[in-house]
Each structure stands twice: as C-alpha cells, then as structure tokens.
Amino acid sequence: MKKIFYIIFFCWSLNATYALETKIVYNIQNEIITNIDIKNEFKYLLALNNKLKDLDKEKIFNISKESIIREKIKKIEVSKYFSDLEINAEYTELLLKNIYTRLNFKSLKEFENYLKLYNLNLKTVRKKITIDALWNELVIRKYSTKIDINEKKLKNDLNNRGKKETKEYNLSEIVYEINNKQEIEKKYYEIKKNITEIGFENSASIYSISETSKVGGNIGWVREQSLNKKVMGIISELPISELSKPIVISNGILILKINEIKNITTKMNFEEELKKLINYERDRQLNQYSKIYFNKVRKNIGLDE
C-alpha cells in the first residue's frame, strides 16, 4: 500500500497541465483523504514554509500525509463536542493576521495574493485554523484544571530581571520525542546532521512535534522577560544561528535556534510582562496535554503514531 501512495505522489506537479485521477488513500471514520487532499496539503505547507521544495518527494509526501491525517483526527474529535465547526469571526481574522505577519506580509490582501501563487485561497486557510482553534479550545476544556502555574515564582523572576534595557529574540524550535533518556543525544545528533544537509526549517517539518513545525519551527519574536529562567539561561549564551544543546521539557526534547536579536530600551510594564509569562507557561503546559490527548485519540481511532 505504501508503494502505491508513493507512485501516486510522484505523479504530482504544482504546474501539471493534466488532471490527476482522484484516489482514496485513507478513510478515517468516514473522513476521506485522497491523493488530491495530500497534494493540496503540500501546497499549503509549502506556502507556510517555502524551503520544503528542497526536500525529496518521499519526505514531502510523508510530511504532507501526516499533516492532513492530524487535521482529520482533530476534526473527528472536535465534531463530538462542537455542533458547528465555527469560531468567532474576529478571532479568525486575528489568527489569520498571526500567520501572515509571521510570513512578513503587511495586510490580508497581500497574503491572499500570495496564496493564489499556490492555487490556495483564504477560505481553505480559515477552515484549517478553525479546526486547530477548536482543538485548542477542547484541550483547554479538558485539561485547564490540571494547569499549575507558580505565579509567585514568576513575579520573583520578573523582579530579578526587571530593567530598562532588554532584548528580544527571534527564535525557532524543534521539539522531538524519545523513548528513553539514552536516545536524547543520539536523536539530537541525527537532527543536527539533518539540519546541516537540508536546513533547520525542513528538519523542523520532519522531526518536530510542535505546531510550529508547519512554519519551519519559527516561534517569532519573544521578549527575554517572557522566557522562563531555564530557557533564558541557555539562549543568553547562544550565538545567532547556532543550535542549543537538547533541553528537556515536559512534552519532549527542545532544540532552540536564535535567528535575530534586538536590543530595546523601555520601561517594563510589570503587569503586562507577568501576563505574558503566565500565558507562556500556560501554553507550554497545554501543549503537553494536547500531545497526550492527540495520541490517545489517534490510538482509539486505530492509527499508530
């Protein structure tokens, strides 16, 4: 069956002048995935991370296939809890803005024109971010009571770091999984070698379990006060473009890369920075529970990770 998928995939071309025959490659609880769906997923991922085009076809196929499978699994699960797969229009536009600003577009119109280059439209993107948003809402509903944030410690950290001159880091990440501690270094050097061969962005698409894998692992700009003490201690000594050593976090092993650094002279708004720290810690813990929940749903559906 796997060979059949690859044969189908090798026939793809973004500039094909003929129509592909539609073939069903997966049926997940009546959620159909065709070869065309996987092709379109590749175009979407390519629009978010243009460096994917440098990968060989088998790797592109696997990345696109896994991405659309994750989306279908999430859709199946959220459909059990939300009668209408819709979110607030204002929130949708905010999520869209987060995407296009990360891609350095100044307006939604610019982003829309860019999508046309990949035969994509805003309607498609809105559907995808809606599924992700509803999934995140579901994770919050199920696990919010398990979130444990030591606000006192965060306040102390802020007081210790409070200053007028501060730094912002443009960061990228790869979060990978291991079965035992002995695999940490082995997997790290495998990823590091892969980064040397095909670049950080493509390696993030292949190895990372974080949602940022869709955008080549890019986190974006983060002020140093918003980073936890452990991470800040590591990246403060990290040269630009160099990889951090493996960092053990709750949902896997983290590799960080600094893309840019900028110095800012400003008076810190304590409450605002505290809120960012709390949100950062909350999101970190929710990401852990999201992965646990997803693996559980996937296993119940009958698909192995």
N, C-alpha and C positions, 0 to 999 in steps of 0.2 A: 504493500500500500504506500509506504514511504517513497519508493522509487517512482510510483505513479504521480505523487504530488510534485516531485522534482521535475519530472518530464513536463507536467502542466506549467510549472513555474518558469522553466527555461524558455517557454514559448512567449513569455511576456516581453513587451516593449512599450515604453511610455509613448513612443511615436509610431506605434503599429498602425498600419493602414488597412488592416483587416479585422473583422470582428472575431473575438475568441468565443469558442463554444463554452457555454456555462456548464460547469460540472460541480456537483456537490462533493465537498471533501470532508465535511463534518456535519453531523446532526446531533446537537447537544440539547436534549429535551425540547425538540421541535424548533430550536433556534438553528436555522440553516446557515452554514458557512460554505460559500462557493469559491472557486478559484478567482472569480472576479472580485469577491469581497477581500480576499487576501491581497490581490493586486492593488485595489483601492486603498487598503490599509498601508501598503508600502508607500503609495503616493503621499498619503497623509503624514506618515513618519518622515519621509524624505523632505516634505515641506517644513517640518519642525527641525530637522537635522540633516542638512544638505550633504554632509560628509558620508552619509550612508551609501551614496552612489559608488564609493570607492571599495565597498565590500564585494566579495564574490557572491554569486547568485544563491548558493546554498545558505550562506549566513543571512542574506537578505530575506530569503524565504522563511527561515526559522524565526527571525525577529518579527516579521510581519504576521506569521501564523500565530505565534504566542500572544502577540498584542491583541489580535482580533478575538482569540479564544478567551483572554482575560476579560475583554469587554462583554462578550456574550454571557460569561459566567456571572459577571456583576449584574447584567441586565436581568437575567433569570432570577437572581436573588432579590434585587430591589423591587421587582414586579410583584413579589409576595407581600410587600409592605406599603407600596405606593400605588394607588389605583391609576393615577395619571402620571406618566413619566415626564413631569414638567417641573421646572423651578421658576422662581421669581425672575421676571424679565430683566429687572435691574441687576440682579445678581449674575445672570447670564452674561450681560454686557461687561460686568466687572471682570469675570473670568476670561472673557474674550480679550479684554484690554491687557490682562496679565500675560496672555500668550503673545499678542502682537508687540507689546513693548519689549518683551524679552528678546524678540526677533529684530528689535531696533526699528520698528515701524512707528510712525507718529500718529497714525489715525486708522480707524477701522476700514476706511476706504482703501488706503494703501495696502492693508492686509488682504482685503477682498481681491484686489487686483493681482496680488502676489499668488493667491490661491488658484486663480484662473490659469496660471502657468502650469499647474499640476492637474488641471481639469477637476478642481475641487471648488466647493462653494461654502458660504458661511452656514448654510442650513446643515450641512454634514458636520461641520465643526461644533455647532451648537448641540447637535444630538449627542456627540461624543462627550462633551464636557458636562452635559446634563446627567448622563449615566454615572460619570465619575463623581459629580456633586451629590447625587442621591446615594451613591455607595458610601461616601464620606459621612453623610447625614445618618445613614443606617449604622455605621460603625460608632458614631457618637452616641446614638440612642442606646446601643448595646453595651458600650464599654465606658461611658463617661464617669460612672460611679467608681470605676477602678483607677481613674487617673489620680495620681498622688503628686502634688506639687508643693514643695517646701518653700513657701513664699518668703519666710523669714530669711532663709539662706540666700535666696535670690536678691533680697534687699541688701543683705550684707555684702554680697558680691558687687552690687552696683555702687554701694558706698565706697568700697575699696578701689573701684575703678573710675569713679567719678572725676572728670577733668574736662577742661575746655577744648583741648586738642585731642581729637580722636581719629580713628581710622575706619575706613570702610573697605571690605574685602569683596571682590567679585570671585565667587567660589564655584567649583564644580565638584561633584561627588560620584563615587561608585560604592554602592553598598552590596556586599556579597555574602552568601550563606556558606556555612561549613557544617560538617557532621561532628567534628571533634576539634579540640584545640591544636592538635598536631597538623591540621590542614591549613591553619591561618597563614603561615609563611609560604607554604607550597603554593596555595592559591594566589597569594599576593604576587609572587614572582611570575606565575603564569600570566596574571593580568598585566603586570608591568611589562613583560615581554610582548604581550599583545598590543599594549599601548605604543611601544616602540615601532611595531610593524604597521599598525593601522590607525593610530591616533587615539586620544582619550575619548572623544565623542563616540566613536564607533565601538570602542571597548565598553563604554557605559551602556550602550544599546544591547550588547551581547551579555554582559555579566551582571549588571546592576538590577537589584530587585526594587529599587526606589522608583517612585513615579517620575522622577526627573530623568529616568533613562530615555523617555520619549524625546527629550530635548538635549540629548548628549550629556546628561548629567549636570547640566548647568543649574545652579541654585539662584544665581544672581547676586545683587549687592546686599551685603549684610554688615550692619554696624557692629564693631567689636563688642559693645555692651550687650548686644543681643545674643552673643555666643556664650555657651556655658564655659566654665572655667577650664575644664579638661581640654576641650577643643581649642580654646583660645591659647592655652599654654603650648599647644603643638604648632598651630599655624603662625604664632608670633615669631617663631624661629625658622619658618619655612620660606625659602626663596620663591620668587614668582616662577610659575611653570613647573616647579619640582613637585614630586609626589610625597605625601605624608607617609609615614610608616602606618601599618594597619592599626586602626583604633577600634577597640571592642566596644560596641554599643548594644543596646537592648535587643535590636532586631537583626543583628548581623555584625559584619566587619566593615568599617568605613575607611575609604581612602579619599583624601581631600587634595585638591589642587587649587592654588591661587592663580587666577587669571590676571587680575589687576589689583592694585592698592591705591587708595587716595586718602590724603590727609584732610581733615575737616576741623576748622576752628569754630566751635559753637558752644553755647551754654547748654548743658544737658538738661532736658526735661525729665526729671526723675520718674514721674508717674507714667509718662509715655514710654520710657525705656523699660520700666518694670513690666508694663503691659506687653511689650514686645518679647521680653524674656519669658514671661508666663506663657504667651502664645507659642513661642518656640518650643518650650518644654512640653506643653500640651500636645502640640503637633507631633513631636518626637515619640511620645508615648502612644498616641493614637495610630501612628504609622506602624508601630509594633503590633498593636491589636488588629489593625487592618490586615496585615500579612497573616497573622494567626487565623483570623476569620476566613480570609480568602482561601487558604489552604484547606480549611475544614469544609467549606462549601464545595471546593473543587473535588475533594476526596468523596464527598457524599454524592456528587454527580456521577462519579465513576471515572474521573480523569486523574491520572497521576501527575505530580508536579514535574 
